[in-house]
Amino acid sequence: MTVDTLQMIVLPCADLAATLRFYHDALGLPVVGSDERMAILRAGLLEIALEAAAPPCGRDRGDAGVELVFKARDIAATTRRLQACGFPLTVATSAHSGATVELHDPDGRPVHLVERPV
């Protein structure tokens, strides 16, 4: 038996509502299940489980090195939605990765959006 596919990543979060607002409302990931302690979102073939947890979470818990990188189909529209939701971000462009947006989720985890050139 071999490991084939990463199916789910679980992200502990201090404020489930704020973190759900970031990943669902601002990034647009669809919710595929939820209860009072967890929300599961779809990101392509991967599921992201946001799990309510006592602080510290994210960067404050020592999740150093954990970064999420999403491919964005329309990075300009996604950037506008993130800004409208009040999330601070940095926009850059490079020959290798094209347009890139860098920001942090409510628990301080680095999140990157990329739109590679065709």
N, C-alpha and C positions, 0 to 999 in steps of 0.2 A: 504494500500500500504506500502511496506517495501523497504528499500534500499537493493539491491542485490549484485551488482558488481561494483567495482571501474573501470571505463572505461578509464579515461584519467587523466593525471597529466600535468599541464602547468608549465613550468620552464621559467621564464623570464631570458634573457641572454643579456649581454652587447655587445657581439660579436657573432652574430648568426653563422658566418662561422667557427669560432674557436670551438664553442660548438658543431656544427654539425660534425666537424672533430673528436671531442672526442667521441661522442655517435655513429656516423655512421662508420667512418673510423677505429677508434681504437677499439671500443667495438663490432662493427659489427651489430648494430641494423639496420634493413631495413627501408628505407624512404618510407612511404606510401602516402605522399602528401607534397607539399611545395609551397610557393610563396615567394615574396621578404621580408616578415615580419615574416614568420613562417615555420617551418618544423615539420612534424608529423612522428614519428618513432613508430615501433611496437616492444613491449617487451612482448612476450607471448600474453596474452589476453588483456594487457594494452597498451594504446597508450601514448606516451610522446610527448607533443607539446612543441617545443622550440620556444619561442616567443621573437623577437627582442624588447628590452626595453632599456630605458635610464638608465645608471648607477645611483645608485649602484644596483647590482643584487647579488643573491646568498648570501654568508656569509656576504658581505658588506652591504646588504640591511636589514639584521637582520633575515635571514631565519635560525636562530639557531634552531637546533633540526631536520631540514629536512635532512635526509640521504637516499640515494638510495642503495638498496641491490639487486644485481642481482645474480641469480644462473648461474654458468658457466659450460657448458658441458665439456670443455677442458680448464681448468684454466691455464695450462702451455702454450698452444698456444696463449691464450688470453693475458697472461702476456708478451710473446715475442712480440706480435703485439703492445701492449701499449708501451713497451720500444722502439720498432722501430719507433713509432710515436713521441717519445721524452717526454712521460708523466712520471714524477717521481712517484714511487710507493713503497710500503712496502709489503713484502710477509711474511706470518706467517702460522703456522700450529697449530691446537689445536685438542684435542680428540673430542670436541663437534661439531665444524664446519668444521673440515678437513682443507684443504688448503684455505687460505683467502688472498685476495689482497686488500690493502687499498690505496686510492688515492683521488684526488680532481678534479672536473671538472673545466673548465676554469673560472667559476664564484665563485669558492671556496667551492662548495657544496661537502660534503664527499660522496664518492662512494665506495661501498664494493662489491667485487666479492667473492662468496663462492662456494666451491665444496665439498659438504657433503660426508663423506665416505659412502660406500654402505654396 
